[in-house]
């Protein structure tokens, strides 16, 4: 049975990571999940910056986007963890606070919209980690990821704040690992599994660099072939910062260059790993453009 959702793409994926959108659309189509375009959707509202200026403005931006899905009579499906947190949080806050809902609708009235709260918000991971979809994923895997050791990175926005997200246990998340198993891969837990990527620590870049360095070295010491992500910010941080950290001076890095272990762990979106296992053309996934190219991973698959 085909399920239909209003697709919320957000900003980062269509503008900076089109290969992610492509793999997500292909994979979800093969799983009989139909995606309907949300005409005139905007930025979700941003999971961090905008709400620090005004929570009401932040919720209003999110509510406007949800109104588009409501006019379509569909629930929202996102492929971005940040957008997922923003839209689901907005739904929760507006359901709990009638005064806030009234103020938001007063603003939306100026553009001919009214938020009703009839559309739910899902991350695609919530949907395809259900038992019926895990069976589909297993059946569609023409190139099982046999002997591939994969670390799942559960992003902050995907599982927190847990009282609002209510997706899975934020201390023991398992949805990505279930999918990796269905693909024939080997999910591996490491001490740094739940650590933050540091993407939003912009006031002191050295903090983000340390978080990346600690995470990637942890993976490499556990013989991980690749890290799977579902967040565009986490992807950008881990993919680009590895190369940047490898170029740091001895003083910046905090140790002599000859003593360093080179950071060299490829980062793939979960939908890209699924696409590879499904036998979709690897050349169209944009893997050659990565800062850390997954040559060894692909040859092993």
C-alpha atoms as an extended CHARMM CRD file, in Angstrom:
* protein
*
       301  EXT
         1         1  UNK       CA              0.0000000000        0.0000000000        0.0000000000  PROA      1               0.0000000000
         2         2  UNK       CA              1.4010000000        3.3980000000       -1.0140000000  PROA      2               0.0000000000
         3         3  UNK       CA              1.6740000000        6.0680000000        1.6910000000  PROA      3               0.0000000000
         4         4  UNK       CA              1.5600000000        9.7540000000        0.7410000000  PROA      4               0.0000000000
         5         5  UNK       CA              3.2550000000       12.6290000000        2.5430000000  PROA      5               0.0000000000
         6         6  UNK       CA              3.8950000000       16.3160000000        1.9640000000  PROA      6               0.0000000000
         7         7  UNK       CA              7.6820000000       16.5050000000        1.4930000000  PROA      7               0.0000000000
         8         8  UNK       CA              9.4670000000       19.2240000000        3.4510000000  PROA      8               0.0000000000
         9         9  UNK       CA             12.9810000000       19.6570000000        2.0560000000  PROA      9               0.0000000000
        10        10  UNK       CA             14.1960000000       22.6140000000        4.0970000000  PROA      10              0.0000000000
        11        11  UNK       CA             17.0410000000       24.8350000000        2.8760000000  PROA      11              0.0000000000
        12        12  UNK       CA             20.3940000000       23.0750000000        3.1970000000  PROA      12              0.0000000000
        13        13  UNK       CA             19.6410000000       19.8410000000        1.3460000000  PROA      13              0.0000000000
        14        14  UNK       CA             18.2620000000       21.2570000000       -1.9400000000  PROA      14              0.0000000000
        15        15  UNK       CA             20.7970000000       24.1040000000       -2.0770000000  PROA      15              0.0000000000
        16        16  UNK       CA             23.9930000000       22.4130000000       -0.8770000000  PROA      16              0.0000000000
        17        17  UNK       CA             23.4110000000       18.6470000000       -0.8700000000  PROA      17              0.0000000000
        18        18  UNK       CA             21.2420000000       17.7610000000       -3.8940000000  PROA      18              0.0000000000
        19        19  UNK       CA             22.7090000000       14.2400000000       -3.9890000000  PROA      19              0.0000000000
        20        20  UNK       CA             21.0150000000       13.6180000000       -0.6380000000  PROA      20              0.0000000000
        21        21  UNK       CA             17.6520000000       14.7010000000       -1.9740000000  PROA      21              0.0000000000
        22        22  UNK       CA             18.1460000000       12.4510000000       -4.9990000000  PROA      22              0.0000000000
        23        23  UNK       CA             18.9590000000        9.3450000000       -2.9530000000  PROA      23              0.0000000000
        24        24  UNK       CA             16.0680000000       10.0230000000       -0.5550000000  PROA      24              0.0000000000
        25        25  UNK       CA             13.5530000000       10.4420000000       -3.3620000000  PROA      25              0.0000000000
        26        26  UNK       CA             14.7430000000        7.2720000000       -5.1150000000  PROA      26              0.0000000000
        27        27  UNK       CA             14.7930000000        5.1350000000       -1.9800000000  PROA      27              0.0000000000
        28        28  UNK       CA             11.4070000000        6.3150000000       -0.6940000000  PROA      28              0.0000000000
        29        29  UNK       CA              9.8880000000        5.7610000000       -4.1280000000  PROA      29              0.0000000000
        30        30  UNK       CA             11.1520000000        2.1670000000       -4.1420000000  PROA      30              0.0000000000
        31        31  UNK       CA              9.5520000000        1.7200000000       -0.7160000000  PROA      31              0.0000000000
        32        32  UNK       CA              6.1770000000        2.8900000000       -2.1280000000  PROA      32              0.0000000000
        33        33  UNK       CA              6.2290000000        6.1800000000       -0.2300000000  PROA      33              0.0000000000
        34        34  UNK       CA              4.8340000000        8.9410000000       -2.4380000000  PROA      34              0.0000000000
        35        35  UNK       CA              6.1700000000       12.4520000000       -1.8590000000  PROA      35              0.0000000000
        36        36  UNK       CA              4.0160000000       15.4560000000       -2.7070000000  PROA      36              0.0000000000
        37        37  UNK       CA              5.6390000000       18.8430000000       -3.2800000000  PROA      37              0.0000000000
        38        38  UNK       CA              4.8830000000       21.6480000000       -0.8150000000  PROA      38              0.0000000000
        39        39  UNK       CA              4.4070000000       24.7210000000       -2.9970000000  PROA      39              0.0000000000
        40        40  UNK       CA              5.8670000000       27.9380000000       -1.5230000000  PROA      40              0.0000000000
        41        41  UNK       CA              7.3780000000       26.2380000000        1.5410000000  PROA      41              0.0000000000
        42        42  UNK       CA             10.1190000000       28.3100000000        3.1640000000  PROA      42              0.0000000000
        43        43  UNK       CA             12.9240000000       27.7550000000        5.6700000000  PROA      43              0.0000000000
        44        44  UNK       CA             11.5780000000       25.7320000000        8.6060000000  PROA      44              0.0000000000
        45        45  UNK       CA             12.5050000000       28.5540000000       10.9750000000  PROA      45              0.0000000000
        46        46  UNK       CA             15.9860000000       27.2130000000       11.8580000000  PROA      46              0.0000000000
        47        47  UNK       CA             16.4700000000       24.9700000000       14.9060000000  PROA      47              0.0000000000
        48        48  UNK       CA             18.7680000000       27.3690000000       16.7690000000  PROA      48              0.0000000000
        49        49  UNK       CA             19.2560000000       30.9640000000       15.6160000000  PROA      49              0.0000000000
        50        50  UNK       CA             15.7060000000       32.2340000000       15.0540000000  PROA      50              0.0000000000
        51        51  UNK       CA             14.1960000000       31.0040000000       18.3180000000  PROA      51              0.0000000000
        52        52  UNK       CA             16.9650000000       32.7540000000       20.2610000000  PROA      52              0.0000000000
        53        53  UNK       CA             15.6060000000       36.0420000000       18.8600000000  PROA      53              0.0000000000
        54        54  UNK       CA             11.8780000000       35.3420000000       19.1770000000  PROA      54              0.0000000000
        55        55  UNK       CA             10.1290000000       32.0630000000       19.9440000000  PROA      55              0.0000000000
        56        56  UNK       CA              6.8350000000       33.4340000000       18.6490000000  PROA      56              0.0000000000
        57        57  UNK       CA              8.3760000000       34.4390000000       15.3110000000  PROA      57              0.0000000000
        58        58  UNK       CA             10.0910000000       31.0470000000       15.1140000000  PROA      58              0.0000000000
        59        59  UNK       CA              6.8320000000       29.1680000000       15.7200000000  PROA      59              0.0000000000
        60        60  UNK       CA              4.9650000000       31.3890000000       13.2450000000  PROA      60              0.0000000000
        61        61  UNK       CA              7.4170000000       30.5590000000       10.4470000000  PROA      61              0.0000000000
        62        62  UNK       CA              7.0660000000       26.8470000000       11.2010000000  PROA      62              0.0000000000
        63        63  UNK       CA              3.2730000000       27.1120000000       11.4650000000  PROA      63              0.0000000000
        64        64  UNK       CA              3.0880000000       28.7430000000        8.0440000000  PROA      64              0.0000000000
        65        65  UNK       CA              4.8730000000       25.7400000000        6.5430000000  PROA      65              0.0000000000
        66        66  UNK       CA              2.5990000000       23.3130000000        8.3700000000  PROA      66              0.0000000000
        67        67  UNK       CA             -0.4160000000       25.2130000000        7.0080000000  PROA      67              0.0000000000
        68        68  UNK       CA              0.6990000000       24.3100000000        3.4860000000  PROA      68              0.0000000000
        69        69  UNK       CA              0.5700000000       20.6060000000        4.3630000000  PROA      69              0.0000000000
        70        70  UNK       CA             -2.7960000000       21.1030000000        6.0510000000  PROA      70              0.0000000000
        71        71  UNK       CA             -4.1780000000       22.6350000000        2.8510000000  PROA      71              0.0000000000
        72        72  UNK       CA             -2.9910000000       19.4760000000        1.0490000000  PROA      72              0.0000000000
        73        73  UNK       CA             -4.6560000000       17.2340000000        3.6250000000  PROA      73              0.0000000000
        74        74  UNK       CA             -1.3490000000       15.4310000000        4.2710000000  PROA      74              0.0000000000
        75        75  UNK       CA              1.1050000000       14.8050000000        7.0840000000  PROA      75              0.0000000000
        76        76  UNK       CA              4.6450000000       16.1450000000        6.6400000000  PROA      76              0.0000000000
        77        77  UNK       CA              7.6950000000       13.9810000000        5.9960000000  PROA      77              0.0000000000
        78        78  UNK       CA             11.1370000000       15.5830000000        6.3940000000  PROA      78              0.0000000000
        79        79  UNK       CA             14.5780000000       14.3740000000        5.3320000000  PROA      79              0.0000000000
        80        80  UNK       CA             16.3800000000       16.8960000000        7.5670000000  PROA      80              0.0000000000
        81        81  UNK       CA             16.7360000000       16.4110000000       11.3350000000  PROA      81              0.0000000000
        82        82  UNK       CA             16.7830000000       20.1420000000       12.0690000000  PROA      82              0.0000000000
        83        83  UNK       CA             13.5620000000       20.7390000000       10.1270000000  PROA      83              0.0000000000
        84        84  UNK       CA             12.0340000000       17.7470000000       11.8690000000  PROA      84              0.0000000000
        85        85  UNK       CA             12.7420000000       19.1620000000       15.3290000000  PROA      85              0.0000000000
        86        86  UNK       CA             11.4610000000       22.6420000000       14.4300000000  PROA      86              0.0000000000
        87        87  UNK       CA              8.1940000000       21.5490000000       12.8190000000  PROA      87              0.0000000000
        88        88  UNK       CA              7.3640000000       18.9270000000       15.4350000000  PROA      88              0.0000000000
        89        89  UNK       CA              8.2010000000       21.3430000000       18.2560000000  PROA      89              0.0000000000
        90        90  UNK       CA              5.9660000000       23.9910000000       16.7070000000  PROA      90              0.0000000000
        91        91  UNK       CA              3.1120000000       21.4790000000       16.5030000000  PROA      91              0.0000000000
        92        92  UNK       CA              3.6070000000       20.5780000000       20.1690000000  PROA      92              0.0000000000
        93        93  UNK       CA              3.8480000000       24.1480000000       21.4580000000  PROA      93              0.0000000000
        94        94  UNK       CA              0.7830000000       25.2620000000       19.4980000000  PROA      94              0.0000000000
        95        95  UNK       CA             -1.2270000000       22.2870000000       20.7690000000  PROA      95              0.0000000000
        96        96  UNK       CA             -0.2670000000       23.0260000000       24.3900000000  PROA      96              0.0000000000
        97        97  UNK       CA             -0.5600000000       26.8300000000       24.3970000000  PROA      97              0.0000000000
        98        98  UNK       CA             -3.8940000000       28.1930000000       23.1100000000  PROA      98              0.0000000000
        99        99  UNK       CA             -2.7720000000       31.7990000000       23.6570000000  PROA      99              0.0000000000
       100       100  UNK       CA              0.2990000000       31.2350000000       21.4970000000  PROA      100             0.0000000000
       101       101  UNK       CA             -1.8590000000       29.6030000000       18.8380000000  PROA      101             0.0000000000
       102       102  UNK       CA             -4.1760000000       32.6270000000       18.8130000000  PROA      102             0.0000000000
       103       103  UNK       CA             -1.2750000000       35.0620000000       18.4440000000  PROA      103             0.0000000000
       104       104  UNK       CA              0.3100000000       33.0070000000       15.6750000000  PROA      104             0.0000000000
       105       105  UNK       CA             -2.9900000000       32.7510000000       13.7900000000  PROA      105             0.0000000000
       106       106  UNK       CA             -3.4510000000       36.4990000000       14.1070000000  PROA      106             0.0000000000
       107       107  UNK       CA             -0.1680000000       36.9080000000       12.2160000000  PROA      107             0.0000000000
       108       108  UNK       CA             -1.0470000000       34.1930000000        9.6870000000  PROA      108             0.0000000000
       109       109  UNK       CA             -4.4160000000       35.8270000000        9.0170000000  PROA      109             0.0000000000
       110       110  UNK       CA             -2.5570000000       38.6780000000        7.2880000000  PROA      110             0.0000000000
       111       111  UNK       CA             -1.4370000000       36.2320000000        4.5810000000  PROA      111             0.0000000000
       112       112  UNK       CA             -4.7230000000       34.3410000000        4.3660000000  PROA      112             0.0000000000
       113       113  UNK       CA             -3.6580000000       31.3200000000        6.4390000000  PROA      113             0.0000000000
       114       114  UNK       CA             -4.8610000000       29.6290000000        9.6120000000  PROA      114             0.0000000000
       115       115  UNK       CA             -2.9920000000       26.9650000000       11.5890000000  PROA      115             0.0000000000
       116       116  UNK       CA             -5.3350000000       24.1640000000       12.6750000000  PROA      116             0.0000000000
       117       117  UNK       CA             -2.9650000000       21.4420000000       13.8900000000  PROA      117             0.0000000000
       118       118  UNK       CA             -4.2740000000       18.7080000000       11.6010000000  PROA      118             0.0000000000
       119       119  UNK       CA             -0.9700000000       17.6620000000       10.0020000000  PROA      119             0.0000000000
       120       120  UNK       CA              1.5340000000       15.5360000000       11.9020000000  PROA      120             0.0000000000
       121       121  UNK       CA              5.2900000000       15.8070000000       11.3080000000  PROA      121             0.0000000000
       122       122  UNK       CA              7.5300000000       12.7700000000       10.7120000000  PROA      122             0.0000000000
       123       123  UNK       CA             11.1810000000       12.1900000000        9.9770000000  PROA      123             0.0000000000
       124       124  UNK       CA             11.5180000000        9.5770000000        7.2320000000  PROA      124             0.0000000000
       125       125  UNK       CA             13.5230000000        7.4680000000        9.6700000000  PROA      125             0.0000000000
       126       126  UNK       CA             10.4190000000        7.0670000000       11.8480000000  PROA      126             0.0000000000
       127       127  UNK       CA              8.5390000000        5.6120000000        8.9120000000  PROA      127             0.0000000000
       128       128  UNK       CA             11.0570000000        3.2880000000        7.2950000000  PROA      128             0.0000000000
       129       129  UNK       CA             12.2900000000        1.8200000000       10.5870000000  PROA      129             0.0000000000
       130       130  UNK       CA              8.8700000000        0.2420000000       11.1490000000  PROA      130             0.0000000000
       131       131  UNK       CA              8.8440000000       -3.6000000000       10.8800000000  PROA      131             0.0000000000
       132       132  UNK       CA              6.9110000000       -3.6490000000        7.5870000000  PROA      132             0.0000000000
       133       133  UNK       CA              9.4360000000       -1.3260000000        5.9260000000  PROA      133             0.0000000000
       134       134  UNK       CA             12.4200000000       -3.1900000000        7.3570000000  PROA      134             0.0000000000
       135       135  UNK       CA             11.1040000000       -6.2670000000        5.5660000000  PROA      135             0.0000000000
       136       136  UNK       CA             10.8230000000       -4.2810000000        2.3240000000  PROA      136             0.0000000000
       137       137  UNK       CA             14.3550000000       -2.9440000000        2.7370000000  PROA      137             0.0000000000
       138       138  UNK       CA             15.7100000000       -6.4400000000        3.2840000000  PROA      138             0.0000000000
       139       139  UNK       CA             13.8690000000       -7.7670000000        0.2250000000  PROA      139             0.0000000000
       140       140  UNK       CA             15.0640000000       -4.9080000000       -2.0310000000  PROA      140             0.0000000000
       141       141  UNK       CA             18.7380000000       -5.1660000000       -1.0600000000  PROA      141             0.0000000000
       142       142  UNK       CA             20.4680000000       -6.5390000000       -4.1650000000  PROA      142             0.0000000000
       143       143  UNK       CA             23.9200000000       -5.6450000000       -2.8200000000  PROA      143             0.0000000000
       144       144  UNK       CA             23.7700000000       -6.4310000000        0.9100000000  PROA      144             0.0000000000
       145       145  UNK       CA             26.3430000000       -4.5130000000        2.9590000000  PROA      145             0.0000000000
       146       146  UNK       CA             27.9630000000       -7.7300000000        4.1170000000  PROA      146             0.0000000000
       147       147  UNK       CA             30.9660000000       -7.3120000000        6.4640000000  PROA      147             0.0000000000
       148       148  UNK       CA             30.5610000000       -3.5050000000        6.3830000000  PROA      148             0.0000000000
       149       149  UNK       CA             30.9790000000       -2.0260000000        9.8680000000  PROA      149             0.0000000000
       150       150  UNK       CA             28.8050000000        1.0680000000       10.1970000000  PROA      150             0.0000000000
       151       151  UNK       CA             28.4700000000        3.5710000000       13.0210000000  PROA      151             0.0000000000
       152       152  UNK       CA             25.1230000000        5.3830000000       13.1680000000  PROA      152             0.0000000000
       153       153  UNK       CA             25.3000000000        9.0260000000       14.2070000000  PROA      153             0.0000000000
       154       154  UNK       CA             22.0970000000        9.9870000000       16.0160000000  PROA      154             0.0000000000
       155       155  UNK       CA             21.9860000000       13.7510000000       15.6910000000  PROA      155             0.0000000000
       156       156  UNK       CA             20.8930000000       16.0550000000       18.5140000000  PROA      156             0.0000000000
       157       157  UNK       CA             17.8380000000       17.3560000000       16.6230000000  PROA      157             0.0000000000
       158       158  UNK       CA             16.7060000000       13.8500000000       15.7270000000  PROA      158             0.0000000000
       159       159  UNK       CA             16.1330000000       12.6130000000       19.2830000000  PROA      159             0.0000000000
       160       160  UNK       CA             16.0910000000       15.7360000000       21.4920000000  PROA      160             0.0000000000
       161       161  UNK       CA             14.2860000000       17.3370000000       23.2560000000  PROA      161             0.0000000000
       162       162  UNK       CA             12.9070000000       13.8570000000       23.9000000000  PROA      162             0.0000000000
       163       163  UNK       CA              9.7510000000       15.0490000000       25.6940000000  PROA      163             0.0000000000
       164       164  UNK       CA              8.7020000000       16.7770000000       22.4540000000  PROA      164             0.0000000000
       165       165  UNK       CA             10.2670000000       14.5880000000       19.7650000000  PROA      165             0.0000000000
       166       166  UNK       CA              9.0100000000       11.3390000000       21.3470000000  PROA      166             0.0000000000
       167       167  UNK       CA             10.6270000000        9.3320000000       18.5750000000  PROA      167             0.0000000000
       168       168  UNK       CA             12.8140000000        6.8690000000       20.4380000000  PROA      168             0.0000000000
       169       169  UNK       CA             14.9900000000        6.5590000000       23.5440000000  PROA      169             0.0000000000
       170       170  UNK       CA             17.5390000000        9.4130000000       23.2550000000  PROA      170             0.0000000000
       171       171  UNK       CA             20.0630000000        7.4400000000       25.3230000000  PROA      171             0.0000000000
       172       172  UNK       CA             19.6540000000        4.2080000000       23.3640000000  PROA      172             0.0000000000
       173       173  UNK       CA             18.3950000000        5.0550000000       19.8640000000  PROA      173             0.0000000000
       174       174  UNK       CA             18.1280000000        2.1060000000       17.4970000000  PROA      174             0.0000000000
       175       175  UNK       CA             16.1880000000        3.0520000000       14.3310000000  PROA      175             0.0000000000
       176       176  UNK       CA             19.2480000000        3.5300000000       12.1020000000  PROA      176             0.0000000000
       177       177  UNK       CA             20.8580000000        0.3530000000       13.4200000000  PROA      177             0.0000000000
       178       178  UNK       CA             17.7330000000       -1.6350000000       12.5650000000  PROA      178             0.0000000000
       179       179  UNK       CA             17.8940000000       -0.3820000000        8.9860000000  PROA      179             0.0000000000
       180       180  UNK       CA             21.6140000000       -1.1540000000        8.7200000000  PROA      180             0.0000000000
       181       181  UNK       CA             20.9090000000       -4.7150000000        9.8470000000  PROA      181             0.0000000000
       182       182  UNK       CA             18.1390000000       -4.9940000000        7.2450000000  PROA      182             0.0000000000
       183       183  UNK       CA             20.6970000000       -3.9040000000        4.6290000000  PROA      183             0.0000000000
       184       184  UNK       CA             22.9880000000       -6.7400000000        5.7080000000  PROA      184             0.0000000000
       185       185  UNK       CA             25.4870000000       -4.4140000000        7.3870000000  PROA      185             0.0000000000
       186       186  UNK       CA             26.9650000000       -4.5560000000       10.8700000000  PROA      186             0.0000000000
       187       187  UNK       CA             25.9510000000       -1.6860000000       13.1820000000  PROA      187             0.0000000000
       188       188  UNK       CA             28.6740000000       -0.9330000000       15.7130000000  PROA      188             0.0000000000
       189       189  UNK       CA             28.3680000000        1.0170000000       18.9610000000  PROA      189             0.0000000000
       190       190  UNK       CA             31.3440000000        3.1130000000       20.0500000000  PROA      190             0.0000000000
       191       191  UNK       CA             31.9560000000        5.3310000000       23.1250000000  PROA      191             0.0000000000
       192       192  UNK       CA             31.3760000000        8.5060000000       21.0560000000  PROA      192             0.0000000000
       193       193  UNK       CA             28.1600000000        7.2770000000       19.4090000000  PROA      193             0.0000000000
       194       194  UNK       CA             25.8990000000        9.9680000000       20.9030000000  PROA      194             0.0000000000
       195       195  UNK       CA             28.3500000000       12.8700000000       20.8640000000  PROA      195             0.0000000000
       196       196  UNK       CA             27.4450000000       16.1840000000       19.1830000000  PROA      196             0.0000000000
       197       197  UNK       CA             29.1200000000       17.0430000000       15.8720000000  PROA      197             0.0000000000
       198       198  UNK       CA             29.8640000000       20.6220000000       16.9880000000  PROA      198             0.0000000000
       199       199  UNK       CA             28.4930000000       22.2440000000       13.8320000000  PROA      199             0.0000000000
       200       200  UNK       CA             26.7560000000       25.0230000000       15.7450000000  PROA      200             0.0000000000
       201       201  UNK       CA             29.7650000000       25.9300000000       17.9030000000  PROA      201             0.0000000000
       202       202  UNK       CA             30.7660000000       28.8800000000       15.7340000000  PROA      202             0.0000000000
       203       203  UNK       CA             32.1400000000       31.2190000000       18.4320000000  PROA      203             0.0000000000
       204       204  UNK       CA             35.0990000000       28.9050000000       19.0280000000  PROA      204             0.0000000000
       205       205  UNK       CA             35.9510000000       26.6640000000       16.0610000000  PROA      205             0.0000000000
       206       206  UNK       CA             38.4810000000       24.7200000000       18.1470000000  PROA      206             0.0000000000
       207       207  UNK       CA             35.6180000000       23.2200000000       20.1840000000  PROA      207             0.0000000000
       208       208  UNK       CA             33.9670000000       21.8400000000       17.0510000000  PROA      208             0.0000000000
       209       209  UNK       CA             37.3140000000       20.5910000000       15.7580000000  PROA      209             0.0000000000
       210       210  UNK       CA             37.9340000000       18.6760000000       18.9760000000  PROA      210             0.0000000000
       211       211  UNK       CA             34.4780000000       17.0920000000       18.8540000000  PROA      211             0.0000000000
       212       212  UNK       CA             35.1000000000       15.9460000000       15.2730000000  PROA      212             0.0000000000
       213       213  UNK       CA             38.6080000000       14.7040000000       16.0370000000  PROA      213             0.0000000000
       214       214  UNK       CA             37.4790000000       12.7090000000       19.0910000000  PROA      214             0.0000000000
       215       215  UNK       CA             34.5400000000       11.1930000000       17.2070000000  PROA      215             0.0000000000
       216       216  UNK       CA             36.4410000000       10.1790000000       14.0700000000  PROA      216             0.0000000000
       217       217  UNK       CA             39.4130000000        8.7480000000       15.9750000000  PROA      217             0.0000000000
       218       218  UNK       CA             36.9570000000        6.7540000000       18.0760000000  PROA      218             0.0000000000
       219       219  UNK       CA             35.4780000000        5.3000000000       14.8670000000  PROA      219             0.0000000000
       220       220  UNK       CA             38.8700000000        4.5320000000       13.3500000000  PROA      220             0.0000000000
       221       221  UNK       CA             40.0590000000        2.7940000000       16.5160000000  PROA      221             0.0000000000
       222       222  UNK       CA             36.9670000000        0.5780000000       16.2650000000  PROA      222             0.0000000000
       223       223  UNK       CA             37.5880000000       -0.3270000000       12.5960000000  PROA      223             0.0000000000
       224       224  UNK       CA             34.4760000000        1.4410000000       11.3080000000  PROA      224             0.0000000000
       225       225  UNK       CA             34.1050000000        1.4500000000        7.5120000000  PROA      225             0.0000000000
       226       226  UNK       CA             31.7290000000        4.4110000000        7.3720000000  PROA      226             0.0000000000
       227       227  UNK       CA             29.5250000000        6.6270000000        9.4970000000  PROA      227             0.0000000000
       228       228  UNK       CA             25.8410000000        6.9390000000        8.5710000000  PROA      228             0.0000000000
       229       229  UNK       CA             24.0580000000       10.2590000000        9.1560000000  PROA      229             0.0000000000
       230       230  UNK       CA             20.6040000000       11.7050000000        8.4750000000  PROA      230             0.0000000000
       231       231  UNK       CA             21.3730000000       15.3730000000        9.2360000000  PROA      231             0.0000000000
       232       232  UNK       CA             22.8430000000       17.7580000000        6.6200000000  PROA      232             0.0000000000
       233       233  UNK       CA             24.6610000000       19.8470000000        9.2410000000  PROA      233             0.0000000000
       234       234  UNK       CA             26.3150000000       16.7920000000       10.7580000000  PROA      234             0.0000000000
       235       235  UNK       CA             27.3020000000       15.6090000000        7.2840000000  PROA      235             0.0000000000
       236       236  UNK       CA             28.9070000000       18.9470000000        6.4140000000  PROA      236             0.0000000000
       237       237  UNK       CA             30.7370000000       19.0440000000        9.7360000000  PROA      237             0.0000000000
       238       238  UNK       CA             32.1760000000       15.5250000000        9.6450000000  PROA      238             0.0000000000
       239       239  UNK       CA             32.8980000000       15.4560000000        5.9090000000  PROA      239             0.0000000000
       240       240  UNK       CA             34.6170000000       18.8470000000        5.6170000000  PROA      240             0.0000000000
       241       241  UNK       CA             36.2240000000       19.2060000000        9.0240000000  PROA      241             0.0000000000
       242       242  UNK       CA             38.1890000000       15.9670000000        8.7190000000  PROA      242             0.0000000000
       243       243  UNK       CA             40.1650000000       17.4220000000        5.8130000000  PROA      243             0.0000000000
       244       244  UNK       CA             40.4970000000       20.7960000000        7.5620000000  PROA      244             0.0000000000
       245       245  UNK       CA             41.7860000000       19.1940000000       10.7680000000  PROA      245             0.0000000000
       246       246  UNK       CA             44.3440000000       17.1550000000        8.8260000000  PROA      246             0.0000000000
       247       247  UNK       CA             45.7570000000       20.4880000000        7.5420000000  PROA      247             0.0000000000
       248       248  UNK       CA             46.0720000000       22.1640000000       10.9500000000  PROA      248             0.0000000000
       249       249  UNK       CA             49.4920000000       23.2920000000       12.1060000000  PROA      249             0.0000000000
       250       250  UNK       CA             51.1780000000       21.4980000000       15.0130000000  PROA      250             0.0000000000
       251       251  UNK       CA             50.2280000000       24.3320000000       17.3490000000  PROA      251             0.0000000000
       252       252  UNK       CA             46.5910000000       24.3900000000       16.2110000000  PROA      252             0.0000000000
       253       253  UNK       CA             46.2680000000       20.6150000000       16.4040000000  PROA      253             0.0000000000
       254       254  UNK       CA             48.0310000000       20.2400000000       19.7380000000  PROA      254             0.0000000000
       255       255  UNK       CA             50.6710000000       17.7550000000       18.6350000000  PROA      255             0.0000000000
       256       256  UNK       CA             53.3500000000       17.0700000000       16.0420000000  PROA      256             0.0000000000
       257       257  UNK       CA             52.1790000000       16.2780000000       12.5320000000  PROA      257             0.0000000000
       258       258  UNK       CA             54.2510000000       13.1300000000       12.2710000000  PROA      258             0.0000000000
       259       259  UNK       CA             52.5830000000       11.7470000000       15.3960000000  PROA      259             0.0000000000
       260       260  UNK       CA             49.0380000000       12.3180000000       14.1680000000  PROA      260             0.0000000000
       261       261  UNK       CA             46.6050000000        9.7170000000       12.9590000000  PROA      261             0.0000000000
       262       262  UNK       CA             45.0510000000       10.9970000000        9.7400000000  PROA      262             0.0000000000
       263       263  UNK       CA             41.2820000000       11.4280000000        9.8640000000  PROA      263             0.0000000000
       264       264  UNK       CA             39.9060000000        9.4510000000        6.9560000000  PROA      264             0.0000000000
       265       265  UNK       CA             36.4410000000        8.0450000000        7.7050000000  PROA      265             0.0000000000
       266       266  UNK       CA             33.8690000000        8.4710000000        4.8990000000  PROA      266             0.0000000000
       267       267  UNK       CA             30.4900000000        9.8980000000        5.8890000000  PROA      267             0.0000000000
       268       268  UNK       CA             27.3730000000        8.8080000000        3.9930000000  PROA      268             0.0000000000
       269       269  UNK       CA             23.7310000000        9.6640000000        4.3690000000  PROA      269             0.0000000000
       270       270  UNK       CA             21.6580000000        6.6760000000        5.3680000000  PROA      270             0.0000000000
       271       271  UNK       CA             19.6340000000        6.9640000000        2.1420000000  PROA      271             0.0000000000
       272       272  UNK       CA             22.8860000000        6.7370000000        0.1540000000  PROA      272             0.0000000000
       273       273  UNK       CA             23.7880000000        3.4750000000        1.8800000000  PROA      273             0.0000000000
       274       274  UNK       CA             20.2860000000        2.1870000000        1.1940000000  PROA      274             0.0000000000
       275       275  UNK       CA             20.5630000000        3.2640000000       -2.4640000000  PROA      275             0.0000000000
       276       276  UNK       CA             23.8650000000        1.3850000000       -2.8140000000  PROA      276             0.0000000000
       277       277  UNK       CA             22.3590000000       -1.7460000000       -1.2580000000  PROA      277             0.0000000000
       278       278  UNK       CA             19.3150000000       -1.4170000000       -3.5360000000  PROA      278             0.0000000000
       279       279  UNK       CA             21.6090000000       -1.4560000000       -6.5730000000  PROA      279             0.0000000000
       280       280  UNK       CA             20.9220000000        2.1330000000       -7.6700000000  PROA      280             0.0000000000
       281       281  UNK       CA             23.6570000000        3.8150000000       -9.7880000000  PROA      281             0.0000000000
       282       282  UNK       CA             26.5090000000        4.8240000000       -7.4830000000  PROA      282             0.0000000000
       283       283  UNK       CA             27.8370000000        7.3880000000       -9.9830000000  PROA      283             0.0000000000
       284       284  UNK       CA             24.7480000000        9.5640000000       -9.4540000000  PROA      284             0.0000000000
       285       285  UNK       CA             25.2070000000        9.8290000000       -5.6760000000  PROA      285             0.0000000000
       286       286  UNK       CA             27.9550000000       12.4570000000       -5.8550000000  PROA      286             0.0000000000
       287       287  UNK       CA             30.3910000000       10.3610000000       -3.8140000000  PROA      287             0.0000000000
       288       288  UNK       CA             33.4090000000       11.5150000000       -5.8690000000  PROA      288             0.0000000000
       289       289  UNK       CA             32.8550000000       15.0740000000       -4.6510000000  PROA      289             0.0000000000
       290       290  UNK       CA             33.2990000000       14.2040000000       -0.9770000000  PROA      290             0.0000000000
       291       291  UNK       CA             36.1730000000       15.6060000000        1.0460000000  PROA      291             0.0000000000
       292       292  UNK       CA             36.6640000000       12.0740000000        2.3690000000  PROA      292             0.0000000000
       293       293  UNK       CA             36.0700000000        9.8090000000       -0.6240000000  PROA      293             0.0000000000
       294       294  UNK       CA             34.6370000000        6.3430000000        0.1300000000  PROA      294             0.0000000000
       295       295  UNK       CA             36.8200000000        4.4590000000       -2.3790000000  PROA      295             0.0000000000
       296       296  UNK       CA             37.8200000000        1.7210000000        0.0720000000  PROA      296             0.0000000000
       297       297  UNK       CA             34.2300000000        1.3430000000        1.2870000000  PROA      297             0.0000000000
       298       298  UNK       CA             32.8140000000        0.9630000000       -2.2230000000  PROA      298             0.0000000000
       299       299  UNK       CA             35.4610000000       -1.5470000000       -3.2340000000  PROA      299             0.0000000000
       300       300  UNK       CA             34.6800000000       -3.5750000000       -0.1100000000  PROA      300             0.0000000000
       301       301  UNK       CA             30.9580000000       -3.5580000000       -0.9390000000  PROA      301             0.0000000000
